[in-house]
Amino acid sequence: PEALPFFVPTGVTIIAFIVAYFYLQRAEKIAQNGVIVYAQILSVGGEYNGMHNVEFAYEYDGIEYTKRKSLYGTDFSGDSITLIVDSSNPKRYFFAKE
């Protein structure tokens, strides 16, 4: 009974490190093989805790992708977002630093 509190946080920590490892591997792959794409903002939802639900679209290899993401900011209308798109799976992307 006393060992449970020790093993639960330890197990959760190990799982968190494994998930972080695979996430970083994917991010590294996208960074190495990624293509810079400019996404057009289609709509901006209401604000909640400084974040807006932003819908944007980008095109890669002749196919258009539409995504939604909660983003910080004040005025997105008519703007574009710079993305780094995974060339092997264009549905995956990261926001590029401007």
N, C-alpha and C positions, 0 to 999 in steps of 0.2 A: 504493500500500500504506500509506503514512503518513497519507493523508487519511481513511481509514476510521475510525480512533478518534475523529476530530473530528466526522464527520458522523453517526455512530450516536447518540451522546448528544444531539446537536442535534436529530436527527429524533425521538428519543424525547421530548425536552422539548417540542417543538412539538405532538406528538400528545397529550401529557399536558395541555397548555394547552387544546387543542380539547375534549378530554373534560371537563375541569373547567368550561369555558364552558357546554357543553350541560347538565351536571349542575346548575350554578347557575341556569340558565334554568328548568329543570324545577322546582327547589326554589322559585324565586321565583313561578312559576305556581301551585304548590300552596299557597304561603303566601297569595297573593292570592285564590285561588278556593277555598281549602280550608275544610273543615267540621270542627269539633271533634267527635270521636267517642270514646267510652269503650269500650275493649276488655277483655273478661273473660279472665283467665288460666286456661287449661284444664289445662296440665301444665308441670312444670319438670323438666328433665333433670339429670343429674349435673354436677358442677363440673369445669371444666378451665381452669387459669390464671385463676381468678376469674370465669369466665363460665359461664352456664347456658344450655342450649337451652330456650327458653320457647315454648310453643305458646299462642296467644291467638286469640280470635274477636271480631269486631266486626260490626255491622250498619249498612248504609247503604242508604237508599231501599228498605227491605224485603228486601234480599238480605244473607245472612250470608257473611262471608269469614273463613276460618281461615288463619292464617299461623304460621310458625316463625321465630325470630330468636335469635341468641346475644346475651345481655344480661349486663351486670355487675350484681351484687347478691347479697343473701343469702337473703331470704325473699320469694318471690313468690306463694305459694299463697293463693288467695282474693282476691288484689288485682286491681285494674284498672289499665290503662295508658291514658294520654291520648294520642290520635293526632290528627294533622291529615290528613284524607283528601282526596285530589284529587276534587272534585265531578264532573269530566268523565271521570275514570277511577278509580273507587273502589278498584281493586286497588293503586293507588300511595298511599303514606302516608309521613309522617314522625312521629317521636316528638315530642310537644310537651314543652317544658320545664315542669316543675311548679313 
